[in-house]
Amino acid sequence: MESLKDGSGHPPRIERKMKRKAITNRIKIIETLKAVYGDGCFYCKRPLDDHEIEIDHYVAVNSDGENKIDNYRICCCRCNRIKSDKDFYCLYERLEAKIKKIESRIMPYIDELSYLEEIKKTADEEIGKELAEANEWLEKHGRKNGKTKSN
């Protein structure tokens, strides 16, 4: 069988024609997209300052998306990197996977926190009962806040 590696030990590079084109009139396009979709990230809805705005192809170019304004969306760097060159639905699949991974890491801490909150609640109730009993005893013995009635 013939080796696919060139003399360097690496597979030969397959030249691809670049489908993406540089976006010209960026400011005008961003203003148009803001008017249509708002000025936050199209995907996560986070408000964006002008210097944070990236223009994403809603339908990826490698999925036959076009370099036209109706295929552009304003987004944040994070969503643009997560979505990468995949389609819109892939972004949500990737986000769901990230959320599940994060949840699996934090759930033990959330469970521990819930347990500690229950202990605190029980302790607060017990302290409240003891304070009420102490005040009752003080009143019964003619004292209020550690002072006798004659003070």
C-alpha positions as CSV (number, residue, x, y, z in Angstrom):
1,M,0.0,0.0,0.0
2,E,1.3,3.4,-0.9
3,S,2.1,5.8,1.9
4,L,0.1,9.0,2.0
5,K,2.9,10.8,3.8
6,D,5.3,13.1,2.0
7,G,9.0,13.1,2.6
8,S,8.5,15.1,5.9
9,G,6.5,12.4,7.5
10,H,3.3,14.5,7.3
11,P,0.3,13.8,5.1
12,P,0.2,15.9,2.0
13,R,-1.6,19.2,2.3
14,I,-4.8,19.4,0.4
15,E,-5.3,22.8,-1.0
16,R,-8.8,24.2,-0.6
17,K,-10.3,27.2,-2.2
18,M,-11.2,29.8,0.4
19,K,-15.0,30.2,0.4
20,R,-15.1,33.0,2.9
21,K,-14.6,36.5,1.7
22,A,-13.5,39.5,3.6
23,I,-16.5,41.4,4.9
24,T,-16.4,44.8,3.4
25,N,-18.3,47.8,4.8
26,R,-18.2,46.2,8.2
27,I,-19.5,49.2,10.1
28,K,-22.5,49.6,7.8
29,I,-23.3,45.8,8.0
30,I,-23.0,45.9,11.8
31,E,-25.4,48.9,12.0
32,T,-27.9,47.1,9.8
33,L,-27.6,43.9,11.8
34,K,-28.1,45.8,15.0
35,A,-31.3,47.3,13.6
36,V,-32.7,43.9,12.7
37,Y,-31.4,41.7,15.6
38,G,-30.5,44.1,18.4
39,D,-27.0,45.0,19.6
40,G,-26.4,41.9,21.7
41,C,-25.0,38.6,20.8
42,F,-27.5,36.8,18.6
43,Y,-26.8,33.5,20.4
44,C,-26.4,34.2,24.1
45,K,-28.1,37.7,24.1
46,R,-25.2,39.2,26.1
47,P,-24.9,43.0,25.4
48,L,-21.9,43.8,23.4
49,D,-19.7,46.9,23.1
50,D,-18.7,47.8,19.5
51,H,-15.2,46.5,20.0
52,E,-16.5,43.1,21.1
53,I,-18.8,42.5,18.0
54,E,-17.9,39.7,15.6
55,I,-19.8,38.9,12.5
56,D,-20.8,35.3,12.2
57,H,-22.2,33.3,9.2
58,Y,-25.5,31.9,10.6
59,V,-25.3,29.1,8.0
60,A,-21.6,28.2,7.9
61,V,-19.8,28.8,4.6
62,N,-18.7,25.2,4.5
63,S,-22.4,24.2,4.7
64,D,-23.2,26.3,1.6
65,G,-23.9,29.4,3.6
66,E,-23.6,32.6,1.6
67,N,-21.6,35.7,2.1
68,K,-24.7,37.9,2.2
69,I,-26.1,40.1,4.9
70,D,-29.1,37.9,5.5
71,N,-26.7,35.1,6.6
72,Y,-24.7,37.4,9.0
73,R,-25.3,37.7,12.7
74,I,-23.7,39.8,15.4
75,C,-22.2,37.6,18.1
76,C,-19.6,37.6,20.9
77,C,-16.2,36.0,20.5
78,R,-17.1,33.1,22.8
79,C,-20.2,32.0,20.9
80,N,-18.4,32.5,17.6
81,R,-15.6,30.2,18.7
82,I,-17.9,27.6,20.1
83,K,-20.1,27.6,17.0
84,S,-17.0,27.6,14.8
85,D,-17.7,26.5,11.3
86,K,-20.7,24.5,12.3
87,D,-24.4,25.3,11.8
88,F,-26.6,27.1,14.4
89,Y,-28.0,24.0,16.0
90,C,-24.6,22.6,16.5
91,L,-23.8,25.6,18.8
92,Y,-26.7,24.6,21.1
93,E,-25.6,21.0,21.1
94,R,-22.1,22.1,22.1
95,L,-23.4,24.5,24.7
96,E,-25.7,21.7,26.2
97,A,-22.6,19.4,26.4
98,K,-20.6,22.2,28.1
99,I,-23.5,22.8,30.6
100,K,-23.8,19.1,31.4
101,K,-20.0,19.0,32.0
102,I,-20.1,22.0,34.3
103,E,-23.2,20.7,36.1
104,S,-21.5,17.4,36.8
105,R,-18.6,19.3,38.3
106,I,-20.6,21.6,40.5
107,M,-23.5,19.4,41.6
108,P,-21.6,17.9,44.5
109,Y,-20.9,21.4,45.8
110,I,-24.6,22.4,45.2
111,D,-25.7,19.3,47.2
112,E,-23.2,20.2,49.9
113,L,-24.4,23.8,50.0
114,S,-28.1,22.6,50.3
115,Y,-27.1,20.4,53.1
116,L,-25.3,23.2,54.9
117,E,-28.2,25.6,54.4
118,E,-30.5,23.0,56.0
119,I,-28.1,22.7,59.0
120,K,-28.0,26.5,59.3
121,K,-31.7,26.7,59.2
122,T,-32.1,24.1,61.9
123,A,-29.4,25.8,64.0
124,D,-31.1,29.2,63.6
125,E,-34.4,27.7,64.8
126,E,-32.7,26.1,67.8
127,I,-31.0,29.4,68.7
128,G,-34.3,31.2,68.3
129,K,-36.0,28.8,70.7
130,E,-33.1,29.1,73.2
131,L,-33.2,32.9,73.1
132,A,-37.0,32.9,73.6
133,E,-36.6,30.6,76.6
134,A,-33.8,32.8,78.0
135,N,-35.9,35.9,77.6
136,E,-38.9,34.2,79.2
137,W,-36.7,33.1,82.2
138,L,-35.4,36.7,82.5
139,E,-38.9,38.1,82.5
140,K,-40.1,35.5,85.0
141,H,-37.3,36.4,87.4
142,G,-37.8,40.1,87.1
143,R,-35.0,40.9,84.8
144,K,-34.9,42.3,81.3
145,N,-31.7,42.3,79.2
146,G,-29.7,41.3,82.3
147,K,-31.0,44.2,84.5
148,T,-33.4,43.9,87.5
149,K,-36.7,45.8,87.4
150,S,-35.4,48.2,90.0
151,N,-32.3,49.3,87.9
